[in-house]
Amino acid sequence: MADEHDDTERSEDPTQKRLDEALQRGDVVKSQEVNTWFVLAGATLILLSFSGTMSSGVTALLGGLLSNVHQIPVDGSGLLRTLQTVALGVIAAVALPFALLMFAATVGNMVQHRLVWSGESLKPKLSKISPAAGFKRLFSKIALANFIKGLIKLALIGGVMAVILWPKRNQLDGLVTMDPAVVLPLTKTLSLEMLGTVVAILAIVAAADYLFQYRQWYERQKMSVRELKEEFKQTDGDPAIKAKIRQLRQNRARKRMMAAVPKASVIITNPTHYAIALQYDRGMNAPLCLAKGVDNIALKIREVAAAHNIPVVEDPPLARALHATVEIDQEVPSEHYRAVAEVIGYVMRLRGTVRH
């Protein structure tokens, strides 16, 4: 039972495939606090940069409208044209700031994850309308964390606003008696001061919330040992099948190697643990390794050599060195030329190919 529990418990880090699948179905890291921060920061910059242009444009439009109010037609078509003119003028005044605000909202999502086009969240699910599931979400750990986060935000922002506005309470009381030309600059300055403070506070809240949301998202993507095994089978194949294929390849390579042993000029042995079959013909740059092996394979190589009258030379140090440094169908390394040349020379003298 303990093994079954361990096998199904999501305790393993997610693979890249698992993370890509989550992205495709729209399950991404998303902090609403980050989006809110970008929107407020964009609104603050827009107010700082475009408030004069927007106010002057709207003021000129409405001022001209009020100064010529006696000339405004009141019939249906004339009044409709007037309203269209006013609407187009207001849209022209706020179009660029509004576009920048939308851009800030888009950037707020892009800094958290790349853009995702997925219809998974639009699919109908019973869990979305289930009272039990809704009750569970309402009293979940995430809901509690969001509630605590909201209280902290409210306390921080409320406290800072009180600190900013309380020293100016007498000045605020007198706004109703001030000239509008004085009220507007004062209101703008006070709004920018409050917005700047809120943006600074929310920057800390957004960073902390993003880390929290990322941790929650990463925990959701974790996998059980069983899921890891299934994914491994899907991506890399069944380990049992791969082992069988590897064994078949090794058997075929061994058969090809044994088939090449009769071409060898000499077999260098350990004498019982190692066997290396070398071929050398006049005109070759260096002796060539046709086969090598240990234990049972070494015994097979010696049996084939005996069947084809191939000389066997016992040289344990050279056999171990060649087995460790030379691969099949490769030439003997230069550091072993001298030792191998002595063996080849000895074999050739035995065969009478070298005359004194």
N, C-alpha and C positions, 0 to 999 in steps of 0.2 A: 504494500500500500504506500509506503514511503517513497519507493522508487517511482510509482505511478504519479504521485504528487509532484515529485521533482521533475518528472518528464513533461508535465503539462503546465508547470508554473512558469510564468513569463519573467524570467530572470536574466535572459541573454540580451546583449546589445543587438539592435536591429542591423540587418545587412543593408547595403546600398540599394539592393533590389526592393527591399521592404520600404525604404524611405521614398524611392521613386514611385512605387505603387500608391503610397499615401498622398503624394503630390498629385498624381493623376486623378485621384478621386476627390481632390479638393480638401483633403485633410492636411492643413498647413498650420504653422505657428502664426497666430494672429492675436495681437494685443490691441484691444480697443483704446487703451490709454495712449498707445503710440499714435494711432490715427487722430485722436483728440488733440494730442500735443502738436502734431503737424498742422492741423486745421487752425488751432489757436495761434501758433507761431506765424502761420501765413496771414491770418487776419490782422495780427499786430503789425507785421511788415506792410501790409496793404494800407492799414489805417495811417501808418507813419509816412508812407510814400505817396499815396493817392487820395488821401482825405481832402487835400486842397483842391485837386482837380475835380473830384466827384462833387464836392460841395459847390464849387463855382459853376460847374455845368448844370447841376440841378437848380441852383439859385437863379442863374440866368434864364433857364427855361420857365420856371414857375413865376419869376419876376415879370418876364415878358407877358406871360399868360394873365397875371393879375392886373398888370397895367393896361391891358387891352381887353379886359373882361366884358366891356360893353359891346365889343365887336364880335364876340364869340357867337356863332349861329346856334340857335336852340332847336332847329328842326332836326329830324332824325339823322339824315345823311351828313349834315354839317357838324353836328355834335359828335358823330362817330369819327369823322376825319380829325376833329380836334383831339379826341381821346387817343387816336392812333399816333398823332404827332407827339403828344405828351409821352406816350408809352415808348415810342422809338427814341425819344430824347433821353429818357431815363435809362433805357437799355444801353444806349451808346455811352452814357456816363459811367455805368457800372460794369460794362461788358468785360473789359480787361481785368479789373480787380476780381470779378467773379471767376473768370477763366483761371487766374492765378490761384484762387482758393481751391478750385477743383483739382488743379495740378498738385497743390500741397496735399490734398486728400489722397490722390493717387500715389504720390511719393511715400506717404505714410504706410501704404500697403507694400510697395515695392522694396522698401528697406527691410521688411520682415521676410519676404519670400518673393520669388519670381512670379510673374503673372501666370495665373492658372485659368484655363477655360475647361470647366467640368460641369456636367449636368447632374452629377451624383447627388448634390444637396437638394436638387429640385424634385427628385423621385419621391413619390408618396411612400411613407413608412408608418406602420401602425404605432411605432414607438413615439412618433411625434404627437399623436392624438390620444395615446393611452393615458388614462388618469394615474395609473400606478407609476408609469415611467415619468410622468410630469411631477408627481409627488416626490419621487426619488431624486429628480434633478433639483427640485425646490429646496430639499433639505440635504443636499450633497455637500461634500467638502469644498467643491468649487464654488457653490452658492454661498457658503459661509465665508470663504475667502473673499469673494466679491463684496459681500456685505461689510466685512471688516475694512476692506480697501475703501469703500465708499465713505464709511465713517471717518477714516483717517484723512481722506481728501477733504471732506467737509470741514473737519476740525482745522486742518492746516490752512486751507484757503480762507475760511471764516476768520481764523485768528489773525492772519496776515492782513486781510481787508480791514479788520477792526484797528490794527496797528496803524495802517495807512490813513484811514478816514477819521479816526477819533481826534487827532490834533487839528483837523480841518473842519470840525463840526460847526463852528461859528461861521466860517466862510461859506459853508454849504447852506446854512439857514438864510443867508443873505442873497442867495442866487435869484430868488423870486423878484427881488427889487432891482437887480442889476440890468444894465442895458444888454440886449441880446448880442451886440457886437463883442461884449466882454465875456458873456457867458459861454459862447461857443469855443473860443481858444482855451478857456479854463477847463471846460468839460473835456476837450480833446487831450489836454495835458494830464488830467486826472485819469482818464480812460487808459491812456498809454501807460501810465505808471502802474495802474492795477493790472492791466493785461500783461505787462512785462513781468510783474511779480508772479502772477498765476502761471505764466509760461515757465518761469524758473522752477517753481515748485513742481509743476506737472512733469518737467524733464526728469526729475528724480523718481517720481511715481511711475512714469512710463518705462524708465530703464528697469526698475525693480519688477514691474508687472511683466515686461517682456521676458526677463529671466525666469519668472515663475511660470508663464505660459509655455515657454520653451521646454522647461523641465516636465511639465504636465504632458505636453505633446510627445516628448521623447519617451516618457514612461508608457504612453499608449502604444508606441510602436515596438516596444520590446517583444521578444519572441521566446517561446518555450523551446526546450531541447528538441521536442518532436517536430515543431515547425521548422527549426533549423535543418533537421535531417531531411524533411520533405522538400525543402527548397533546394538543398544540396542535390537531392536526387533529380529534381526538375532541371536544374541548371547544368550540373556536371555529370548526371547519369547515376544509375544505381551502383554503389561501391562494389557489390558482388559481381555485377556484370563487368565493371571496369577491371576488377582483379582477374576475372576469367579471360578477358581480352589480353591483358598484360601477360598472363601465363601462356596463352597461345602464341603471342609474339615472341616470347622468350624461347619457347620450344622450337619455333621455326628458325629463329636465329641460331639456336644450338645445333639444329640439323644442318643448316648451311655451313656452320663452322666445322662440324665433324666431316662434312663432305669435302672440305678444303684440306683436311689434315694429310691425306695421301700425297699432296703436292709438296709437303714440307721437306726441307733438307736435313733438319735436326730437331729433336725434342729435348729441351732443357728442363730438368726436373729438380725436385727438392730433397729427397726423391719421391716421397709418397703424397705430399700435400699439394704441391704446385706442379704444373706442366705447361710449358709454352712451346708452341710449334712455330718454327721460323723457316722461311724460304729464302734461299739466296741463289741467284744465277749470275753468271758472268754478264757484266753490263749494267747490273742494278746498282743504284747509288748506295743502298744500304739494305741489310736483311729486312724482310717484311714479316710481321706477325700475322699468322694465319688463324691461330686459335690459342686460347689460354683458359685455364680453369683451376679450381681447387677441389680436393677430395674426390667425389664421385666423377665429376667432369674430368679431372686430371687423370683418373684411372681409365676412363673411356678413351681419352687422347692417347694414352700409352698402349691400350689394346689395339687401337687402329694403327698406331705406329708399328707395333709388333707384327700385325697382319700384313703390312706393306713393306717390311724390312727397312724401316726408317731408323737411323741411329738415335739412341737415347743417351744423353750425357747428363750425369748428375753434377750439378753445381748449385747448391742451395742458396748462397748469397746472390748469384746472378739470377736465379729463378725468381726469388722474391722481389728483387729490384725490377726485373722486366715486368712481372705481373702488376706491380704498382705504378709503372710509368708509361707503359706502351698499351695502346688499344688495338683491337682487331682491325686488320687491313691498314695499319699504320706502320711506318718505318721505325726501326729501333732508334731511340734518341742518341744523339752524338756522344753523350757521356758514357755510353755503354759500347761504343764501337770497338774499343780495344779488346774488352773481355769477350764480346761476341765473335770478333775476328779470330781470336785464338781458338774458340770452339769450332767455328766453321773450318778453319785451317786444319784442325785436328781431324774433323770428319772427312775432309777432302783427301787428307793423307791416307786415312783408312781405306778410302775407296780407290786409292791409287791415282787420283787425278792430278796430284802434285808430284813431280819427279825431281829427285835430287841429282 
